[in-house]
């Protein structure tokens, strides 16, 4: 009889292993979302990530930041987002004055840690001031094989490109981890 085998790898991050930390806080509007992506690029460079890992991380960050904005601030449901995209009205909706009038904020934390097994681990958290969402309900609407559905693809992509994507209980904070290699010239700050 063949048995399935599950391996679990646990790597604990400790405050003593912090190599670099940075934080930004933005207003939840498209202007600041774009600025945050540019700021994240600077933060990743300051943290010492090489170009390939920085590009991958920036792609994941941008996707999860937009999720925080769409679902946390704008309260878009997967069905509403689907309709807006199908009607070719999604971009216009995001740039509309209704969206820009929101006063919510988004806080982004970036830390690079040294793990117990001497690897560098990047941790990025994105927390919006919205009331959150029930992510288990959202995942029920996602079917990756259905190419006609738009919701959820970014979260699956982020999961594939990182060591893990996690949501807090209330659904207003996303944290992802990625094992990285720092540039040889990186100086601890």
C-alpha positions in Angstrom: 0.0 0.0 0.0 1.4 3.4 -1.0 1.0 6.2 1.5 1.1 9.9 0.7 3.9 11.7 2.5 3.7 15.4 3.5 6.8 17.3 4.4 6.6 20.5 6.4 9.5 22.9 6.6 9.5 25.4 9.3 11.8 28.4 9.4 11.5 30.8 12.3 12.2 34.4 11.9 13.7 36.2 14.8 14.1 39.9 15.6 17.8 39.3 16.1 18.0 38.2 12.5 16.7 41.4 11.0 18.9 42.7 8.2 16.8 45.5 6.8 13.3 47.0 7.5 11.3 49.7 5.9 7.7 51.0 6.0 5.5 53.2 3.9 2.0 54.5 4.5 -0.1 55.7 1.6 -3.6 56.9 1.0 -5.7 54.4 -0.8 -6.0 56.0 -4.2 -4.5 55.2 -7.6 -2.0 58.1 -7.5 -0.5 56.7 -4.2 -0.8 53.1 -5.4 1.5 54.0 -8.4 3.8 55.9 -6.0 3.9 52.9 -3.7 5.1 50.6 -6.5 7.9 53.0 -7.3 8.8 53.3 -3.6 8.8 49.5 -3.3 11.3 49.3 -6.1 13.5 51.6 -4.1 13.0 49.7 -0.9 13.9 46.4 -2.6 17.1 47.9 -4.0 17.9 49.4 -0.5 17.3 45.9 1.0 19.9 44.5 -1.4 17.8 42.2 -3.7 19.3 41.4 -7.0 17.4 42.5 -10.2 15.6 39.2 -10.9 14.3 38.8 -7.4 13.4 42.4 -7.2 11.4 42.2 -10.4 9.5 39.1 -9.2 8.8 40.6 -5.8 7.6 43.8 -7.4 5.2 41.9 -9.6 3.8 40.0 -6.5 3.6 43.2 -4.5 1.8 45.2 -7.2 -0.8 42.4 -7.5 -1.4 42.1 -3.8 -1.5 45.9 -3.3 -4.1 46.2 -6.0 -6.1 43.4 -4.2 -6.0 45.5 -1.0 -7.2 48.5 -2.9 -9.9 46.8 -4.9 -11.3 44.6 -2.2 -10.4 46.5 1.0 -11.0 50.1 -0.1 -13.3 49.9 -3.0 -15.2 46.8 -1.7 -15.3 45.3 -5.1 -16.7 41.8 -5.2 -15.3 39.2 -7.6 -18.5 39.5 -9.6 -18.3 43.3 -9.8 -14.7 43.2 -11.0 -15.6 40.5 -13.6 -18.5 42.7 -14.9 -16.3 45.8 -15.0 -13.6 44.0 -17.0 -16.1 42.4 -19.4 -17.7 45.8 -20.0 -14.2 47.3 -20.5 -14.9 49.8 -17.7 -12.4 48.5 -15.1 -9.6 51.1 -15.7 -12.1 53.9 -15.9 -13.7 52.8 -12.6 -10.3 52.7 -10.9 -9.5 56.2 -12.1 -12.9 57.7 -11.3 -13.4 60.5 -8.8 -15.5 58.1 -6.7 -12.4 56.0 -6.1 -10.1 59.0 -5.5 -12.4 60.4 -2.8 -11.7 57.5 -0.4 -9.8 58.3 2.7 -8.6 54.9 3.6 -4.9 54.2 4.0 -2.6 51.3 3.3 0.5 50.4 5.3 3.3 48.4 3.7 6.1 46.8 5.8 9.2 45.2 4.3 11.8 43.3 6.3 14.7 41.1 5.3 15.6 38.5 7.9 18.3 35.9 8.3 16.7 32.6 9.1 18.0 30.0 11.6 19.5 28.1 8.7 21.4 31.2 7.5 19.2 32.1 4.5 17.8 35.5 3.7 14.0 35.7 3.9 12.0 38.7 2.6 8.7 39.5 4.3 6.3 42.1 2.9 3.0 42.9 4.6 0.2 45.0 3.1 -2.5 46.2 5.4 -5.5 48.3 4.4 -7.8 50.2 6.8 -10.9 48.6 5.3 -13.0 46.1 7.2 -11.5 43.2 5.4 -13.1 40.3 3.6 -13.9 36.6 4.2 -11.1 35.2 2.1 -12.4 31.6 2.4 -15.6 32.8 0.6 -13.6 34.6 -2.1 -11.5 31.4 -2.7 -14.8 29.5 -3.4 -15.4 31.8 -6.4 -12.0 31.2 -7.9 -11.5 28.5 -10.5 -8.1 28.8 -12.0 -8.9 26.6 -15.0 -11.7 28.9 -16.1 -10.1 31.4 -18.4 -13.2 33.5 -18.6 -12.9 34.5 -14.9 -10.5 37.2 -13.8 -10.7 37.2 -10.0 -8.1 35.2 -8.1 -5.5 34.8 -10.8 -3.1 37.2 -9.1 -3.3 35.4 -5.7 -2.4 32.1 -7.4 0.4 33.8 -9.3 1.7 35.3 -6.1 1.6 31.9 -4.4 3.6 30.4 -7.2 6.3 33.1 -7.1 6.8 33.2 -3.3 7.3 30.9 -0.4 3.8 31.7 0.9 1.0 34.2 0.9 -1.0 34.6 4.0 -4.1 36.6 5.1 -5.0 37.7 8.6 -8.3 36.6 10.2 -10.2 39.7 9.2 -8.9 39.7 5.6 -7.4 43.2 5.6 -3.8 42.2 5.8 -1.8 40.1 3.4 1.8 39.0 4.1 4.1 37.1 1.7 7.5 35.5 2.2 10.2 34.9 -0.3 13.6 33.4 0.1 16.1 35.7 -1.5 19.8 36.1 -2.2 21.2 39.5 -1.5 23.7 41.3 -3.6 27.3 40.6 -2.6 27.8 44.4 -2.0 24.9 44.7 0.4 25.8 46.5 3.6 23.8 45.9 6.8 21.8 49.0 8.0 
